[in-house]
Amino acid sequence: MMVSRDRIQEVLDDAVHRGRVTRDDANDMVADLVRRGRRQTDDLMKDLEQLLGRSREQFEDASADARKRATRARRQPPVDRVLREVDRGRRAAGLPPSFPVLGYDDLSAAQIGDRLADLSPAELRKVRDYERRNANRKSVLSAIEKALA
């Protein structure tokens, strides 16, 4: 709650006028109340500054942790190699594929070109037909035609 110095002075002036307190006592009360209010305001500001400082430190710590995780993720083998090995293992095990290349729509033309060497002619034709119907990338289609030749 905030009460202005003027309002406090007005209330105590009224009390002096009615004869409830002396002028010296009223002035002492105003000074004491204002001093207490300033002290409480200062304490509140210090508490807020500490909270904001903690929040800033927590934010900086979280940012540093995120940077560390991103750095570690970059050092790990690319997902592309992992998916290629999964494709090879699936074909070697004789599991029926839904499509010859796992995650095909998310791969770049260069990544698809790297995987073509592992495919059988029937799988290459399936990839070629899919590519023509969808992205229709010339570089992928020419790489498939070379692999089929």
N, C-alpha and C positions, 0 to 999 in steps of 0.2 A: 504494500500500500504506500502510496506517495502522498505526502502532505507538504505543501510549499511553506517556505519560511514566512511568507506574508500571512498565510492563513493561521499559522501558529501564533505569530505576533498579534494578529487581530483578536484571537480567542483570549490570549493573556491580557491584552489591553482592556478587553471587556471585563475580565476578572478583576483587574486593578480598579477600573471605573466603579464596579459594584462594591469594592472594598474587601474582596475575598483574599487578595494577596497584595504584597507591597510591590512597588515598581522595581526595586532591586531584585526581589525574588523572581519576579516575572522575567526580567532580563536574564537572570541566571538560568531559568528553565528553558528559555528560547535557545540560549547558547548551548546548553547541555543536550537538548533534543537535536539540534542541528549537528553537533559534534557526533552524537550517536548515529545519526542518519548517514553522515559521511563515512564513518567507520564501517557501517554495514554495507554501504555501497562499495567501498574499497575491497572488503572481504568477498563480496559477490563477484566483483570484477576479477579478482585473483583466482577464484574458483573457476570462473568461465575460461580464463586464459589457460589454466591447467588442463581443463577438459579439451579445449581446442588443441592444445599442444599434444595431448595424448592421441587425439583423433588423427592429427597430422602424422605422428610417429607410426600409428597403426597403418595408415594409408601408405606411408613410405615403406614399411615392412612388407605389406601385401604386394606392393609394386615390385620390390626386390625379389620376393618369392616367385612371382609370375615370370619375371625375367629369367630367373634361374631355371624354372621348369621349361621355358621356351628354349633356352640354350641346350638343356639336356635332350629335349625332343629333337633338336637339329642334329645332335651327335648320333642319335640312334639310326639304324639302317632305314632307308626310305621304305615307305609302305609299298611302293611299287614292286620292289624286290620280293617282299613278303607275299604279295598277291600273286606274283608270277610263280613262286614256289608252290603256293596253294593250288594254282591251276595245274601245274605239272603233277603234283601228288594226286589230285582228283582224277586226272586222266590216267595215271599209272595204276590207280586202284580200280579203274574201270567203272567209276561212278558215272551215272548218266548225267551229262551236263544240261543245264537249261540253256546255256549259251557258252561257247568255247572259251571266252575270255571273261573272267570275273571282274565286275565293276567297269565294264567296257565304256559306258556313257560318261564316266568320270575321268577317263584317260585322255592324254593328249595324243596327237598324231604320232609323235616320236615314241611314246610309250607303247602304243599299239604296234608300231613297226618293230620294236624290240621283241614283242611276244609272238610274232607271226612264225618265226623259225620253229617254234615248238608245236605248231598245229599240223594236223593231217590235212590232206587235200579236201576232204569232205568238210572239215571244220573251217578251212580257209574259204570255201564257197559260201558257207553259212555266214561268216563274218562279212564277206564281200556283199552278199545280198542285203544284209542288215545295214551296212554302211551306205549303200546306194539309196535305200529307202529313208535314211535318217540324215546324217551329217553330210554325206556325199563329198568327203574330202578327197581331192585328187591325189594327194601324197599317199594317203592310206590305200586308196584303190590301186594305184600303181605299184605299191609295195606288195599288195596281195597278188596282183597279176604276175609280178616277178617271182614270188614264192611258188605260185602254181605252175610256172613255166619250167 
